[in-house]
Amino acid sequence: MKSDNKEKFDRLQQEQRDLDESYRQSLRNKIERQDLIDSIIDVEKKSGKDLVSLIIDRKRKENNDKKK
């Protein structure tokens, strides 16, 4: 009986560690997304254009360069 309790306790501890790691990873992902958003906003402010327009302009330039 004691062994069953120990196994349950070990499983619960492992589950808690997994949940803690999942939470920490979620926080890291959130920070990365915010950093990306901040970078996009910064690029848009510096260029005076929205990011989609910048990407379209760059792709057009690349396509024109390939044609030459």
N, C-alpha and C positions, 0 to 999 in steps of 0.2 A: 504494500500500500504506500509506503514511504517513497518508493521508487516512482510510482505513478505521479505523486505530488511533485517530486523533483522534476520529472519530465514536463509536467504542465507548467511549472514555474520557469523552466528553461525555455520552453516555447514562448511563453508570455514575454520573457525578457528579450528574446530574439525578435519577436514581433514589435516590441517597443523600440528596439534599436533600428529596425527597418523603417518604422514610422518616423522616427527622429531623422534618419538619413533622408527619407523622402521629403520631409518638411524642409530640411536644409537645402536640398537640391531645388525645391520649388522656390525658395527665397533667392538662390543664386540665379535661377532662370528669370525671375522677376527683375532682378537688378540688371541682368544682361539686356532684357527687353527695354528697360528704361534707358540704359546707356545708348542703345540703338536709336530709340526715339529722340533722345537728346542730340545725338550726332546728326540725325536727319534734319531736325529743326535748325541746328547750327549751319549745316550746308545750305539749307533753304534761305536762311537769313543772309548769309554771305553772298549768295549768288543772286538773290532777288527773284528766284524761280522756285517752283515747287519741285520736289524730287522726281516726280514722274516726268515732268518736262525735261529735266536734266538728263534722265536716262534715255528718253526718246531722242534728244539732240545728239547724245553720244553714240547711240546706235545708228542714227542717220549718217553721222560722220564716219563711223567704221564701215558702213556699207559703201559710202562714196569712195573711201580709201581703197576698198577691195576692187572696185570697178576700174580704178586707174591703173 
